[in-house]
Amino acid sequence: MSRNPFGELPKNLAQAVDLSSLGKPQVAAPQIGIAITQKNLVEEILPASNTQVVIALCWSPRSAQSQDVLAILDEYNKFDSNGNHPWILATVNVDQETAVAQALQIQSVPIVIAIIQEQLVPLFESVPPKEQVRMVIDKVMTLAAERGIGTPVETPVEGDEAEIPMEAEELAAMDALEKNDLAGAIDAYNAWLARSPGNSMAQLGLAQVQLMARIEGSIPSEIFAIAESQKENIDIQLKAADIEVVQGNYEVGFSRLIDLVRATTGEDQKKVRDHLLELFKLVDPADPQLIKSRQALASALF
């Protein structure tokens, strides 16, 4: 996003902002943080992200969860010892600022993104537990500080931070994995998500186990050979990408599917895109390669 994002918006991007499942207006406009508009995004917010991390909540008056997320963010954005906020808190009303929502590629609300050096970093959706919000933001702040943006998070004194207990479903998933019961682990993570929709730890665990299940019994060399000779075989290409991700070759796996997105249309393209989005969940949101791949996917789609 080093250039004006509004000059490059695809005309059909608005179709991706799917808020149709939300109900009637329930919440008032947030009174916390900077309200992002098309004008100040380009003139103020993006330039500010070159010196300080911006954490933006994208919300809708039709989403009652938005206020809950905002309260958590505000709680963690208290003044530091120098009297400054550690990061810039901003909000985007996606119903009112449709051009901004399109530029930020918002597809659901509430969602929280970070803007660092004019680059978007999706952080989490829905309302995750408070401790997970802090962990994610602390990680983003630390990585940004390594790039000279903002200040690093202070390291807690040993013994000051209590260990976060594992959820019952997480324990059940771990027990199933110890028995190599992938189906049991998947059921446990699904149960966790049913109880706590949008929980980022449960989503990550489920994505990891589903990936393991998809490649179970596969011989990498054979899959790669078939994928090389059958470029049009979508299922084989998906499995090859899965194996590449498991092997740590994220860039190769992501590029394979992005190329396939460009070469397909309709339901086939949707199948590849959805699979790639699942693989994206396995990577740190602040990872530069993930940011690059998200941008490449957007370019391939639009």
Backbone torsions as a table, in degrees:
resi	resn	phi	psi	omega
1	MET	NA	35.2	-179.3
2	SER	-73.3	-17.0	177.3
3	ARG	-112.3	170.4	179.0
4	ASN	-57.6	112.8	-175.1
5	PRO	-69.4	-23.1	-175.6
6	PHE	-74.3	-20.6	178.8
7	GLY	-77.4	-10.1	-174.9
8	GLU	-119.4	10.4	-176.8
9	LEU	-69.3	131.3	173.3
10	PRO	-70.0	144.8	-175.2
11	LYS	-65.3	-27.5	-175.7
12	ASN	-97.0	9.9	-176.6
13	LEU	-66.1	-27.7	-179.4
14	ALA	-59.1	-26.2	179.7
15	GLN	-66.0	-20.1	-178.1
16	ALA	-81.6	-13.4	-178.6
17	VAL	-85.0	88.8	-173.2
18	ASP	-97.2	97.3	178.4
19	LEU	-116.1	18.3	-172.4
20	SER	-68.3	-21.1	-176.8
21	SER	-81.2	-7.7	-178.0
22	LEU	-79.9	158.3	-177.8
23	GLY	-89.0	-161.8	-179.5
24	LYS	-72.1	162.6	-179.5
25	PRO	-53.0	130.8	-177.9
26	GLN	-126.9	-22.7	-172.9
27	VAL	-124.8	151.6	177.9
28	ALA	-85.2	168.4	179.8
29	ALA	-64.1	137.9	178.8
30	PRO	-60.3	142.9	177.4
31	GLN	-103.6	12.0	-176.6
32	ILE	-118.8	141.8	175.6
33	GLY	82.4	177.1	-179.8
34	ILE	-91.3	125.7	177.2
35	ALA	-77.8	117.3	-178.0
36	ILE	-80.8	133.1	174.3
37	THR	-122.8	170.8	177.9
38	GLN	-58.4	-38.1	-177.4
39	LYS	-71.8	-51.9	-175.1
40	ASN	-77.3	-16.5	174.6
41	LEU	-61.8	-46.6	-177.4
42	VAL	-77.3	-40.2	-172.3
43	GLU	-87.8	-25.6	-174.2
44	GLU	-124.9	-52.7	-171.5
45	ILE	-66.0	-51.5	-179.6
46	LEU	-61.5	-46.7	176.4
47	PRO	-60.3	-38.4	-179.6
48	ALA	-64.0	-29.4	-178.0
49	SER	-69.4	-7.7	176.4
50	ASN	-82.1	-11.8	179.4
51	THR	-124.5	-20.7	-178.4
52	GLN	-146.3	143.0	179.4
53	VAL	-68.3	135.5	174.3
54	VAL	-107.0	126.1	174.4
55	ILE	-110.0	116.5	-173.7
56	ALA	-116.2	128.1	173.4
57	LEU	-94.0	120.8	176.0
58	CYS	-97.4	120.4	-169.9
59	TRP	-136.0	172.8	175.7
60	SER	-140.8	145.2	175.2
61	PRO	-59.2	-17.0	-180.0
62	ARG	-89.0	2.7	-178.5
63	SER	-113.9	105.8	180.0
64	ALA	-67.3	-22.6	-178.9
65	GLN	-71.4	-19.1	-174.7
66	SER	-58.4	-43.1	-179.0
67	GLN	-65.0	-34.4	178.6
68	ASP	-63.8	-44.0	179.8
69	VAL	-65.7	-42.0	-179.1
70	LEU	-61.5	-40.1	179.6
71	ALA	-62.7	-39.0	178.9
72	ILE	-66.6	-44.4	179.9
73	LEU	-62.2	-43.7	-179.1
74	ASP	-63.5	-36.5	179.7
75	GLU	-62.1	-35.0	-177.7
76	TYR	-91.9	0.9	-178.2
77	ASN	-110.4	41.0	-179.9
78	LYS	-76.7	161.1	180.0
79	PHE	-60.0	142.5	175.3
80	ASP	-87.9	-172.6	-176.6
81	SER	-64.1	-19.4	179.5
82	ASN	-95.2	4.6	179.1
83	GLY	81.3	18.7	-179.4
84	ASN	-116.6	151.9	172.4
85	HIS	-74.3	140.5	-179.2
86	PRO	-65.8	-27.5	177.9
87	TRP	-150.9	164.9	-178.8
88	ILE	-87.3	122.4	177.2
89	LEU	-95.0	126.7	-178.9
90	ALA	-134.2	161.6	178.3
91	THR	-134.6	150.8	177.5
92	VAL	-131.7	116.8	171.8
93	ASN	-81.2	102.1	-172.5
94	VAL	-69.1	-22.1	176.7
95	ASP	-73.8	-38.5	-176.7
96	GLN	-85.9	-41.2	-177.6
97	GLU	-103.8	69.2	-175.6
98	THR	-64.9	-35.8	179.5
99	ALA	-65.7	-37.9	177.7
100	VAL	-66.5	-43.9	179.0
101	ALA	-59.1	-39.1	178.2
102	GLN	-67.8	-42.8	-178.9
103	ALA	-63.9	-35.7	-179.4
104	LEU	-88.0	-0.8	177.1
105	GLN	59.5	45.7	-179.4
106	ILE	-82.5	127.6	-178.6
107	GLN	-117.7	-13.8	179.1
108	SER	-154.7	160.3	178.7
109	VAL	-137.0	155.0	-7.6
110	PRO	-75.6	147.7	174.0
111	ILE	-140.2	142.2	-179.6
112	VAL	-112.9	130.7	178.2
113	ILE	-126.1	154.4	171.7
114	ALA	-106.6	146.5	174.1
115	ILE	-120.1	116.3	-177.0
116	ILE	-128.8	119.7	-177.8
117	GLN	50.9	43.7	176.8
118	GLU	66.5	17.8	177.5
119	GLN	-110.8	140.8	180.0
120	LEU	-87.4	136.4	176.5
121	VAL	-131.3	98.2	177.0
122	PRO	-60.9	132.7	-176.2
123	LEU	-106.1	-60.5	-179.8
124	PHE	-161.3	158.8	177.9
125	GLU	-113.7	169.7	176.9
126	SER	58.8	-144.8	-176.9
127	VAL	-125.3	89.1	179.1
128	PRO	-73.2	162.9	176.1
129	PRO	-58.2	150.4	-175.6
130	LYS	-56.1	-42.4	-176.0
131	GLU	-64.9	-30.2	178.2
132	GLN	-73.6	-35.5	176.1
133	VAL	-60.3	-47.3	-179.9
134	ARG	-62.9	-42.1	-179.4
135	MET	-60.5	-44.6	-177.8
136	VAL	-65.9	-47.5	-177.9
137	ILE	-66.6	-39.8	177.3
138	ASP	-60.3	-40.6	179.4
139	LYS	-63.9	-44.0	179.4
140	VAL	-62.6	-43.7	-179.1
141	MET	-63.4	-39.3	179.6
142	THR	-65.9	-45.9	179.7
143	LEU	-65.3	-39.3	179.1
144	ALA	-64.6	-40.7	-179.8
145	ALA	-62.0	-33.6	178.3
146	GLU	-66.0	-21.4	178.1
147	ARG	-99.8	9.5	176.8
148	GLY	83.8	15.9	-179.5
149	ILE	-109.3	120.2	179.1
150	GLY	70.5	-162.1	-178.4
151	THR	-121.9	146.2	-179.6
152	PRO	-68.7	156.3	177.5
153	VAL	-74.6	137.7	178.6
154	GLU	-65.6	135.7	179.1
155	THR	-76.4	125.0	-178.4
156	PRO	-66.4	149.4	177.3
157	VAL	-68.4	139.4	-177.4
158	GLU	-55.8	130.3	179.9
159	GLY	96.1	-14.4	-178.5
160	ASP	-78.8	-27.3	-175.1
161	GLU	-100.7	117.8	-178.8
162	ALA	-74.8	146.5	178.6
163	GLU	-70.4	134.3	-179.5
164	ILE	-81.2	120.0	-177.7
165	PRO	-66.3	148.7	178.6
166	MET	-79.0	146.1	177.5
167	GLU	-72.8	156.7	-178.2
168	ALA	-59.2	-42.2	-179.4
169	GLU	-67.7	-33.8	177.6
170	GLU	-66.0	-41.5	176.7
171	LEU	-62.3	-40.0	179.1
172	ALA	-64.9	-39.0	178.5
173	ALA	-65.3	-43.4	178.8
174	MET	-61.9	-40.9	179.2
175	ASP	-63.6	-41.2	179.3
176	ALA	-65.3	-39.6	-179.4
177	LEU	-66.1	-35.5	177.2
178	GLU	-62.5	-26.6	178.8
179	LYS	-95.7	8.1	-176.9
180	ASN	58.0	32.4	178.4
181	ASP	-98.2	83.2	-176.8
182	LEU	-65.0	-39.0	179.5
183	ALA	-62.4	-40.3	178.4
184	GLY	-64.9	-38.8	178.5
185	ALA	-66.3	-40.4	177.8
186	ILE	-62.1	-43.0	179.0
187	ASP	-61.9	-39.3	-179.0
188	ALA	-66.1	-44.4	179.2
189	TYR	-67.3	-36.6	177.0
190	ASN	-64.8	-37.3	177.4
191	ALA	-65.4	-38.2	177.7
192	TRP	-63.2	-43.4	179.8
193	LEU	-69.4	-31.7	177.4
194	ALA	-65.9	-35.3	178.8
195	ARG	-81.3	-34.0	-177.0
196	SER	-132.6	75.8	-177.9
197	PRO	-57.3	136.8	178.4
198	GLY	83.5	0.9	179.8
199	ASN	-62.6	119.1	-173.1
200	SER	-66.4	-36.1	179.5
201	MET	-67.5	-40.2	178.4
202	ALA	-66.9	-40.2	178.5
203	GLN	-62.4	-43.3	179.6
204	LEU	-64.6	-45.9	179.9
205	GLY	-60.7	-43.4	179.8
206	LEU	-63.8	-43.5	179.9
207	ALA	-61.8	-40.1	-179.7
208	GLN	-65.3	-45.7	-177.8
209	VAL	-69.5	-38.9	177.3
210	GLN	-62.2	-37.6	176.6
211	LEU	-63.2	-44.6	178.3
212	MET	-59.9	-40.3	-179.3
213	ALA	-67.0	-36.6	-177.3
214	ARG	-67.5	-32.3	-176.1
215	ILE	-102.6	1.6	-178.2
216	GLU	-57.1	129.2	178.2
217	GLY	82.8	-3.0	-178.5
218	SER	-79.4	145.6	174.1
219	ILE	-105.8	108.9	-173.2
220	PRO	-49.0	-47.8	-176.7
221	SER	-60.2	-37.1	179.7
222	GLU	-70.5	-41.9	179.8
223	ILE	-63.5	-44.0	-179.7
224	PHE	-64.2	-37.0	179.8
225	ALA	-66.0	-43.2	178.9
226	ILE	-66.3	-41.5	180.0
227	ALA	-62.0	-35.1	179.5
228	GLU	-68.8	-35.5	-176.6
229	SER	-91.5	-15.0	-178.7
230	GLN	-127.6	71.3	-177.1
231	LYS	-59.8	-27.9	-176.2
232	GLU	-86.9	-6.9	-178.6
233	ASN	-80.0	98.5	-173.9
234	ILE	-63.2	-44.1	-177.9
235	ASP	-60.4	-40.5	178.9
236	ILE	-68.7	-38.9	178.7
237	GLN	-64.8	-38.5	177.9
238	LEU	-64.2	-42.6	-179.6
239	LYS	-68.1	-37.6	177.8
240	ALA	-62.1	-41.2	178.2
241	ALA	-64.8	-39.9	177.5
242	ASP	-57.5	-46.2	-178.1
243	ILE	-65.6	-40.3	179.1
244	GLU	-62.2	-39.4	177.8
245	VAL	-66.3	-43.7	177.9
246	VAL	-59.9	-36.4	179.4
247	GLN	-77.8	-2.6	179.1
248	GLY	90.6	3.6	-179.9
249	ASN	-91.4	63.3	-175.2
250	TYR	-58.0	-46.5	-175.7
251	GLU	-60.7	-41.7	-179.6
252	VAL	-65.9	-46.2	-179.6
253	GLY	-64.1	-44.0	179.3
254	PHE	-63.8	-43.8	-178.9
255	SER	-63.3	-37.1	178.7
256	ARG	-57.6	-46.1	-176.4
257	LEU	-77.7	-32.3	176.3
258	ILE	-64.0	-40.7	175.4
259	ASP	-61.8	-37.6	-179.0
260	LEU	-70.6	-34.9	175.2
261	VAL	-59.2	-42.8	179.9
262	ARG	-65.1	-30.8	-173.8
263	ALA	-90.5	-3.5	-176.3
264	THR	-121.0	169.4	177.9
265	THR	-142.4	169.9	172.9
266	GLY	57.3	-137.0	-176.3
267	GLU	-65.1	-33.7	178.0
268	ASP	-63.5	-43.6	179.2
269	GLN	-64.3	-41.3	178.8
270	LYS	-62.1	-39.8	179.7
271	LYS	-61.8	-44.8	-179.7
272	VAL	-67.7	-44.3	179.8
273	ARG	-60.0	-47.1	-178.8
274	ASP	-62.9	-37.5	178.5
275	HIS	-65.2	-42.5	179.7
276	LEU	-64.0	-40.5	178.5
277	LEU	-62.9	-34.2	175.7
278	GLU	-65.5	-40.5	178.3
279	LEU	-67.3	-33.2	178.1
280	PHE	-59.1	-31.0	-178.2
281	LYS	-64.5	-17.2	-176.2
282	LEU	-85.8	-4.2	-174.2
283	VAL	-114.1	144.3	176.8
284	ASP	-51.9	127.0	-178.5
285	PRO	-55.4	-26.7	-178.0
286	ALA	-91.2	1.2	-178.7
287	ASP	-65.2	125.9	-178.8
288	PRO	-56.7	-34.8	179.8
289	GLN	-66.4	-37.7	178.3
290	LEU	-66.1	-42.2	178.1
291	ILE	-59.4	-44.9	179.7
292	LYS	-63.1	-41.8	-178.6
293	SER	-69.3	-37.0	176.5
294	ARG	-61.2	-41.7	179.0
295	GLN	-65.9	-39.6	179.0
296	ALA	-66.1	-38.0	177.8
297	LEU	-65.0	-43.1	178.1
298	ALA	-59.8	-41.2	179.0
299	SER	-64.8	-39.3	-179.3
300	ALA	-68.3	-33.0	-178.1
301	LEU	-78.9	-35.4	-172.0
302	PHE	-119.0	NA	NA
